[in-house]
Amino acid sequence: MLSALLPIVTLPLFTRYLTPADYGVLAIFNIVAMFAGSFFRLELNSALKREYVEGFGTFSRYVSTAFAFSHFLLLLCALVLLLLMPWMHAFHGIGVQWYFVVLLLAYLRFHTVCLHHLFQLSNRAVLFGAWGLVATVVTFGLAIWLMIYLGWGWQARAWAEVFVAVVAFPIAIYFLRRDYALKWHFDIASLKKMLRFSSPLLLTSMLGYVLISADRLFIAEMVGPQELGLYTVAVQLSSAMGMFLGAIVPTWESWIYTSQGGVHRQNARKVLHRFFSLVAVLLVLAAVLPTLLNLVLPYMTGKSFSGADAYLAPTVAAATSAGVFGLLSPILIFMRKTPVVASINVLMVLINFGCLYVFIGVWGAVGAAYAMTLSYAIGSALMLFFVIRFSDAKFEDIFTVR
């Protein structure tokens, strides 16, 4: 919760030292880094979570193989970037040299993400929370110092991310070696098994990032960086919903993975009743949050960002819809229905792109939030349908309160 709160309470500083256009470029950088990180991981982190649950005795072989493979992937990607460099161009203010910085971030974060997920599944709540909180505090603290005292603009946040990733990397390796039996070992059979599980999830992850970033990319192309900066501020304020989701989702996912022994029939009823309870809490938060955010907006942002209030209610609705979808995804993934998850994400992206193009054309930047809300709502309905179907549960039993 504290990690989710920090980006909000530091917003007054960033919106006073950055212009809306700079804020828009920073949003694009974060999106590029997010896509690169997902592609580089190949979702092997998700495969490691499944292997950890199935058998800790053989886990060393899997985590070591993933670690060794990441070095090969780093060299391959760096070589490809070097070969393509003469033909590459800046992307919405992100220079070509930043592509190599993004690759370094992807490599370093691969291992910290794996460790964070293992903390989650092994129920090491203090380490899980402290890791995320310390990283967030250092990142924002360093970014603010670089922005105010060195005047680095949006690059301050980017270099702060790199610094934290560099420092966190050896710490992650220490814990992986000490507690999860990491060694320098590579086993091709283990890699193939993990990739069979993770390949559909790579598509799912990439499409998921397309979904959560498509609104800003469409706004950048159709409206411009000024509106993108205002919209991004509203999205960041709406992430106050993440103070609830950030605390609940890791515990929810760990509970599904480690205590159910499968999601079927009566287990499905238990899981879905808890799911509906969480959704009810989300809807209550969504009802009151826009009013609260409108009250604090003048104190959280500079005068040039005053137009962000028009986007608050729609972006809160989009965050709520995405939160519901995020609660359902781990259930199908645990059930090993990753191709179904990928197919749902493909459909959502197609719906989302069409809606973004039409809605932004009609309502401007605020139409992007409407498109996101509708896309996630459709995806959530499909997820719920398939969870019930694959669990062999009956609809009337699921929705009966006992």
C-alpha positions as CSV (number, residue, x, y, z in Angstrom):
1,M,0.0,0.0,0.0
2,L,2.8,2.4,0.8
3,S,4.5,1.5,-2.5
4,A,1.3,2.4,-4.3
5,L,0.9,5.6,-2.3
6,L,4.4,7.0,-3.0
7,P,3.8,7.9,-6.7
8,I,0.7,9.8,-5.7
9,V,2.2,11.9,-2.8
10,T,5.3,12.8,-5.0
11,L,3.1,13.9,-7.8
12,P,3.2,17.6,-6.8
13,L,6.9,17.7,-7.3
14,F,6.9,16.0,-10.6
15,T,4.1,18.1,-12.0
16,R,5.9,21.3,-11.0
17,Y,9.3,20.4,-12.4
18,L,8.1,18.6,-15.5
19,T,5.8,20.0,-18.3
20,P,2.9,17.9,-19.4
21,A,4.9,17.1,-22.6
22,D,7.8,15.9,-20.5
23,Y,5.4,13.8,-18.5
24,G,4.1,12.3,-21.7
25,V,7.6,11.3,-22.8
26,L,8.2,9.7,-19.4
27,A,5.0,7.7,-19.9
28,I,6.3,6.5,-23.3
29,F,9.7,5.5,-21.7
30,N,7.9,3.5,-19.0
31,I,5.8,1.7,-21.7
32,V,8.9,0.8,-23.8
33,A,10.7,-0.5,-20.7
34,M,7.6,-2.5,-19.7
35,F,7.3,-4.2,-23.1
36,A,11.1,-4.9,-23.3
37,G,11.0,-6.5,-19.8
38,S,8.1,-8.8,-20.7
39,F,9.7,-9.9,-24.0
40,F,13.1,-10.5,-22.3
41,R,11.6,-12.6,-19.5
42,L,9.7,-14.8,-22.0
43,E,7.4,-15.2,-18.9
44,L,9.9,-17.8,-17.5
45,N,9.2,-16.1,-14.2
46,S,5.6,-17.5,-14.4
47,A,6.9,-21.0,-15.3
48,L,9.3,-20.8,-12.3
49,K,6.3,-20.1,-10.0
50,R,4.5,-23.2,-11.3
51,E,7.6,-25.4,-10.9
52,Y,8.2,-24.1,-7.4
53,V,4.7,-25.2,-6.4
54,E,4.9,-28.6,-8.1
55,G,8.2,-29.8,-6.6
56,F,10.8,-27.8,-4.6
57,G,13.2,-30.7,-4.8
58,T,13.9,-30.2,-8.5
59,F,13.5,-26.4,-8.5
60,S,17.2,-25.7,-8.5
61,R,17.5,-27.1,-12.0
62,Y,14.8,-24.8,-13.3
63,V,15.9,-21.5,-11.7
64,S,19.5,-22.1,-12.7
65,T,18.5,-22.8,-16.3
66,A,16.5,-19.6,-16.4
67,F,19.4,-17.7,-15.0
68,A,21.9,-19.1,-17.5
69,F,19.5,-18.6,-20.4
70,S,19.1,-14.9,-19.5
71,H,22.8,-14.2,-20.3
72,F,22.5,-15.8,-23.7
73,L,19.4,-13.7,-24.4
74,L,21.2,-10.5,-23.3
75,L,24.0,-11.0,-25.7
76,L,21.7,-11.9,-28.5
77,C,19.5,-8.9,-28.0
78,A,22.5,-6.5,-27.7
79,L,23.9,-7.9,-31.0
80,V,20.5,-7.4,-32.8
81,L,20.3,-3.8,-31.5
82,L,23.9,-3.1,-32.7
83,L,23.2,-4.5,-36.1
84,L,19.9,-2.6,-36.5
85,M,21.2,0.7,-35.0
86,P,21.9,2.4,-38.4
87,W,18.1,2.1,-39.3
88,M,16.6,2.9,-35.9
89,H,15.0,6.2,-35.0
90,A,13.8,8.0,-31.9
91,F,10.4,7.0,-30.7
92,H,8.3,9.8,-29.3
93,G,11.3,11.6,-27.8
94,I,13.1,8.4,-26.7
95,G,16.5,8.5,-28.4
96,V,18.2,5.4,-29.9
97,Q,20.8,5.2,-27.1
98,W,18.0,4.6,-24.6
99,Y,17.2,1.3,-26.3
100,F,20.4,-0.1,-24.8
101,V,19.5,1.3,-21.4
102,V,16.1,-0.4,-21.7
103,L,17.7,-3.7,-22.6
104,L,20.0,-3.5,-19.5
105,L,16.9,-2.8,-17.4
106,A,15.1,-5.8,-18.8
107,Y,18.1,-8.1,-18.0
108,L,18.5,-6.8,-14.4
109,R,14.8,-6.9,-13.7
110,F,14.4,-10.4,-14.9
111,H,16.1,-11.8,-11.8
112,T,14.5,-9.4,-9.3
113,V,11.0,-10.2,-10.7
114,C,11.7,-13.9,-10.3
115,L,12.9,-13.4,-6.7
116,H,9.9,-11.2,-5.9
117,H,7.5,-13.9,-7.1
118,L,9.3,-16.6,-5.1
119,F,9.0,-14.4,-2.0
120,Q,5.2,-14.3,-2.7
121,L,4.7,-18.0,-3.1
122,S,6.9,-18.9,-0.1
123,N,4.8,-16.5,2.0
124,R,7.7,-14.3,2.9
125,A,5.5,-11.3,3.3
126,V,7.9,-9.0,5.1
127,L,10.6,-9.5,2.4
128,F,8.1,-9.2,-0.4
129,G,6.7,-5.9,0.9
130,A,10.1,-4.5,2.0
131,W,11.7,-5.2,-1.3
132,G,9.1,-3.3,-3.3
133,L,8.9,-0.5,-0.8
134,V,12.6,0.2,-0.6
135,A,13.0,0.0,-4.4
136,T,10.1,2.5,-4.8
137,V,11.4,4.9,-2.2
138,V,15.0,4.9,-3.6
139,T,13.7,5.3,-7.2
140,F,11.5,8.3,-6.4
141,G,14.0,9.9,-4.0
142,L,16.9,9.7,-6.5
143,A,14.6,10.8,-9.4
144,I,13.5,13.9,-7.4
145,W,17.1,14.8,-6.6
146,L,18.2,14.4,-10.2
147,M,15.2,16.4,-11.4
148,I,15.5,19.3,-9.0
149,Y,19.2,19.7,-8.5
150,L,20.6,18.6,-11.9
151,G,17.6,19.6,-14.0
152,W,17.5,16.3,-15.9
153,G,13.8,16.4,-16.7
154,W,12.1,13.1,-17.5
155,Q,15.5,11.4,-17.8
156,A,15.9,11.7,-14.0
157,R,13.3,9.1,-13.4
158,A,14.8,6.8,-16.1
159,W,18.3,6.9,-14.6
160,A,16.9,6.4,-11.1
161,E,15.3,3.2,-12.4
162,V,18.6,2.0,-13.8
163,F,20.4,2.8,-10.5
164,V,17.9,0.8,-8.5
165,A,18.1,-2.1,-10.9
166,V,21.9,-2.2,-10.7
167,V,21.9,-2.2,-6.9
168,A,19.1,-4.7,-6.6
169,F,20.6,-7.3,-9.0
170,P,23.4,-8.6,-6.7
171,I,21.0,-8.7,-3.8
172,A,18.6,-10.7,-5.8
173,I,21.3,-13.2,-6.8
174,Y,22.4,-13.6,-3.2
175,F,18.8,-14.6,-2.1
176,L,18.3,-16.8,-5.1
177,R,21.6,-18.7,-4.3
178,R,21.0,-18.9,-0.6
179,D,17.3,-19.7,-0.4
180,Y,16.3,-21.1,-3.8
181,A,19.4,-23.1,-4.8
182,L,20.5,-21.0,-7.8
183,K,23.6,-22.5,-9.5
184,W,25.5,-22.0,-12.7
185,H,23.7,-24.8,-14.5
186,F,21.8,-25.2,-17.8
187,D,19.4,-28.0,-18.7
188,I,17.8,-27.9,-22.2
189,A,15.0,-30.2,-21.2
190,S,14.0,-27.9,-18.3
191,L,14.1,-24.9,-20.5
192,K,11.8,-26.6,-23.1
193,K,9.3,-27.6,-20.3
194,M,9.2,-24.0,-19.0
195,L,8.9,-22.5,-22.5
196,R,5.9,-24.8,-23.2
197,F,4.2,-23.4,-20.2
198,S,5.3,-19.8,-20.6
199,S,5.1,-19.3,-24.4
200,P,1.3,-18.6,-24.4
201,L,1.8,-16.4,-21.4
202,L,4.4,-14.4,-23.2
203,L,1.7,-13.5,-25.8
204,T,-0.7,-12.9,-22.9
205,S,1.8,-10.7,-21.1
206,M,2.7,-8.7,-24.2
207,L,-1.0,-8.2,-25.1
208,G,-1.7,-7.3,-21.5
209,Y,0.9,-4.5,-21.7
210,V,-0.6,-3.5,-25.0
211,L,-3.9,-3.2,-23.3
212,I,-2.7,-1.2,-20.3
213,S,-0.6,1.2,-22.5
214,A,-2.7,1.4,-25.7
215,D,-4.7,4.3,-24.4
216,R,-1.6,6.4,-24.0
217,L,-0.2,5.4,-27.3
218,F,-3.4,6.2,-29.1
219,I,-3.7,9.6,-27.3
220,A,-0.1,10.4,-28.2
221,E,-0.8,9.7,-31.9
222,M,-4.4,11.1,-32.1
223,V,-4.3,14.0,-29.6
224,G,-0.8,14.9,-28.7
225,P,1.7,15.0,-25.7
226,Q,-0.1,17.8,-23.9
227,E,-3.3,15.8,-23.4
228,L,-1.3,12.7,-22.9
229,G,0.4,14.4,-19.9
230,L,-2.9,15.4,-18.3
231,Y,-4.4,11.9,-18.9
232,T,-1.3,10.2,-17.5
233,V,-1.6,12.3,-14.3
234,A,-5.2,11.2,-13.9
235,V,-4.1,7.6,-14.5
236,Q,-1.5,7.9,-11.8
237,L,-4.0,9.4,-9.3
238,S,-6.4,6.6,-10.2
239,S,-3.8,4.1,-9.2
240,A,-4.9,4.8,-5.7
241,M,-7.0,1.8,-6.4
242,G,-3.7,0.0,-6.5
243,M,-3.3,0.6,-2.8
244,F,-6.0,-2.1,-2.4
245,L,-5.1,-4.3,-5.3
246,G,-1.4,-4.2,-4.6
247,A,-2.0,-5.6,-1.1
248,I,-4.6,-8.1,-2.1
249,V,-3.6,-9.5,-5.5
250,P,-0.2,-11.1,-4.5
251,T,-1.9,-12.8,-1.5
252,W,-4.9,-13.9,-3.6
253,E,-2.6,-15.4,-6.3
254,S,-0.4,-17.1,-3.7
255,W,-3.5,-18.6,-2.0
256,I,-4.7,-20.0,-5.3
257,Y,-1.4,-21.5,-6.1
258,T,-0.5,-23.0,-2.8
259,S,-3.6,-24.0,-0.9
260,Q,-6.2,-25.2,-3.3
261,G,-4.7,-28.4,-4.8
262,G,-6.7,-27.6,-8.0
263,V,-9.7,-25.4,-8.9
264,H,-12.7,-27.7,-9.5
265,R,-16.2,-28.1,-8.2
266,Q,-16.4,-27.2,-4.5
267,N,-12.9,-25.5,-4.7
268,A,-14.2,-23.4,-7.6
269,R,-17.2,-22.3,-5.5
270,K,-14.9,-21.3,-2.7
271,V,-12.6,-19.4,-5.0
272,L,-15.3,-17.6,-6.8
273,H,-17.2,-16.6,-3.6
274,R,-14.0,-14.9,-2.4
275,F,-13.6,-13.3,-5.9
276,F,-17.1,-11.8,-5.7
277,S,-16.4,-10.4,-2.2
278,L,-13.3,-8.7,-3.5
279,V,-15.2,-7.3,-6.5
280,A,-17.8,-5.8,-4.1
281,V,-15.0,-4.0,-2.3
282,L,-13.6,-2.7,-5.6
283,L,-17.0,-1.3,-6.6
284,V,-17.4,0.5,-3.3
285,L,-13.9,2.0,-3.7
286,A,-14.7,3.0,-7.3
287,A,-17.8,4.8,-6.2
288,V,-16.0,7.1,-3.7
289,L,-12.5,7.5,-5.2
290,P,-13.3,10.0,-7.9
291,T,-14.8,12.5,-5.4
292,L,-11.8,12.1,-3.1
293,L,-9.3,12.6,-6.0
294,N,-11.1,15.7,-7.2
295,L,-10.7,17.2,-3.8
296,V,-7.0,16.6,-3.6
297,L,-6.1,17.3,-7.2
298,P,-5.4,21.0,-6.8
299,Y,-3.0,20.2,-4.0
300,M,-1.3,17.4,-5.9
301,T,-0.5,19.0,-9.2
302,G,0.7,22.3,-10.7
303,K,-1.6,24.7,-12.4
304,S,-0.7,23.5,-15.8
305,F,-2.2,20.1,-14.9
306,S,-5.6,21.5,-13.7
307,G,-7.4,19.9,-16.7
308,A,-6.7,16.4,-15.4
309,D,-9.9,16.4,-13.3
310,A,-12.0,15.6,-16.4
311,Y,-10.2,12.2,-16.6
312,L,-10.5,11.1,-13.0
313,A,-13.8,9.3,-12.9
314,P,-13.3,7.5,-16.3
315,T,-9.7,6.4,-15.4
316,V,-10.9,5.1,-12.0
317,A,-13.6,3.0,-13.8
318,A,-10.9,1.6,-16.1
319,A,-8.6,0.8,-13.2
320,T,-11.5,-1.0,-11.5
321,S,-12.3,-3.0,-14.6
322,A,-8.7,-4.0,-15.0
323,G,-8.5,-5.0,-11.3
324,V,-11.4,-7.4,-11.8
325,F,-9.6,-8.9,-14.8
326,G,-6.4,-9.2,-12.8
327,L,-8.2,-11.2,-10.1
328,L,-9.5,-13.8,-12.6
329,S,-6.3,-14.3,-14.7
330,P,-4.3,-16.3,-12.0
331,I,-7.1,-18.8,-11.7
332,L,-7.0,-19.9,-15.3
333,I,-3.2,-19.7,-15.4
334,F,-3.0,-22.0,-12.4
335,M,-5.4,-24.4,-14.2
336,R,-2.8,-24.5,-17.0
337,K,-5.3,-23.0,-19.5
338,T,-2.7,-20.5,-20.8
339,P,-3.8,-20.8,-24.4
340,V,-7.3,-19.7,-23.4
341,V,-5.9,-16.8,-21.5
342,A,-3.9,-15.8,-24.5
343,S,-6.9,-16.1,-26.8
344,I,-9.0,-13.9,-24.5
345,N,-6.2,-11.2,-24.5
346,V,-6.1,-11.3,-28.3
347,L,-9.8,-10.7,-28.5
348,M,-9.6,-7.9,-25.9
349,V,-6.8,-6.1,-27.9
350,L,-8.8,-6.2,-31.1
351,I,-11.9,-4.8,-29.3
352,N,-9.7,-2.3,-27.5
353,F,-8.1,-0.9,-30.6
354,G,-11.4,-0.5,-32.4
355,C,-12.9,1.2,-29.4
356,L,-9.9,3.5,-28.8
357,Y,-10.0,4.7,-32.4
358,V,-13.7,5.4,-32.3
359,F,-14.1,6.7,-28.8
360,I,-11.1,9.0,-28.9
361,G,-12.4,10.4,-32.2
362,V,-15.7,11.1,-30.6
363,W,-14.8,12.1,-27.0
364,G,-11.1,13.0,-27.2
365,A,-8.6,11.6,-24.6
366,V,-11.4,10.7,-22.2
367,G,-12.7,8.2,-24.7
368,A,-9.6,6.2,-24.1
369,A,-10.7,5.4,-20.6
370,Y,-14.1,4.4,-21.8
371,A,-12.5,2.0,-24.3
372,M,-10.3,0.5,-21.6
373,T,-13.2,0.0,-19.2
374,L,-15.3,-1.8,-21.9
375,S,-12.4,-4.0,-23.0
376,Y,-11.5,-5.2,-19.6
377,A,-15.2,-5.8,-18.7
378,I,-15.6,-8.1,-21.7
379,G,-12.4,-9.9,-20.9
380,S,-13.5,-10.4,-17.3
381,A,-16.8,-11.9,-18.4
382,L,-15.0,-14.3,-20.7
383,M,-12.5,-15.3,-17.9
384,L,-15.3,-15.9,-15.5
385,F,-17.2,-18.1,-18.0
386,F,-14.1,-20.3,-18.7
387,V,-13.2,-20.6,-15.0
388,I,-16.6,-22.0,-14.3
389,R,-16.6,-24.2,-17.4
390,F,-13.1,-25.7,-16.8
391,S,-13.8,-26.3,-13.1
392,D,-16.8,-28.5,-14.0
393,A,-18.9,-26.5,-11.6
394,K,-22.5,-25.6,-12.1
395,F,-23.5,-22.0,-12.5
396,E,-26.4,-22.3,-10.1
397,D,-24.1,-23.8,-7.5
398,I,-21.5,-21.1,-7.9
399,F,-24.0,-18.3,-7.4
400,T,-25.9,-19.9,-4.5
401,V,-25.0,-18.4,-1.1
402,R,-24.9,-21.0,1.7
